[in-house]
Amino acid sequence: MLTQSLIITLLGMGGVFFFLFLMVCSMHVLQGIVCTRQKEILDKIALAIIIAQNNRFKK
């Protein structure tokens, strides 16, 4: 009886930790995808700010 409860506990905890491991891996993958897109967007925003500042000073 005690060994069965120990096995059930270990299997349950193993399942939870496996799920957490998959979640952490997916978060790292998403971070890589979002960072590359965010860098491109930030570059475009910086360019738009520079163009707007240059146009303001020409007037």
C-alpha positions in Angstrom: 0.0 0.0 0.0 2.8 2.4 0.9 4.8 1.6 -2.3 1.7 2.2 -4.4 1.1 5.6 -2.9 4.8 6.4 -3.4 4.6 5.4 -7.0 1.4 7.4 -7.6 3.0 10.4 -5.9 6.2 10.2 -8.0 4.2 9.8 -11.2 2.0 12.8 -10.3 5.0 15.0 -9.4 6.8 13.8 -12.5 3.9 14.8 -14.7 3.7 18.2 -13.1 7.5 18.8 -13.5 7.4 17.6 -17.1 4.5 20.0 -17.9 6.5 22.8 -16.2 9.6 21.9 -18.3 7.6 22.0 -21.5 6.1 25.4 -20.5 9.6 26.9 -19.8 10.9 25.6 -23.1 7.9 27.1 -25.0 8.5 30.4 -23.2 12.1 30.4 -24.4 11.0 29.7 -27.9 8.4 32.5 -27.8 11.0 34.9 -26.3 13.2 34.3 -29.3 10.4 34.9 -31.8 9.1 38.0 -30.0 12.5 39.6 -29.5 13.4 39.5 -33.2 10.1 41.0 -34.2 10.2 43.6 -31.5 13.7 44.7 -32.6 12.5 45.2 -36.2 9.5 47.2 -34.9 11.7 49.3 -32.6 14.0 50.1 -35.5 11.1 51.3 -37.6 9.8 53.4 -34.7 13.3 55.0 -34.2 13.4 55.8 -37.9 10.0 57.4 -37.8 11.0 59.6 -34.8 14.2 60.7 -36.7 12.2 61.6 -39.8 9.6 63.5 -37.7 12.3 65.5 -35.9 14.1 66.3 -39.2 10.8 67.6 -40.7 10.0 69.7 -37.7 13.3 71.5 -37.9 13.0 72.2 -41.7 9.9 74.3 -41.2 
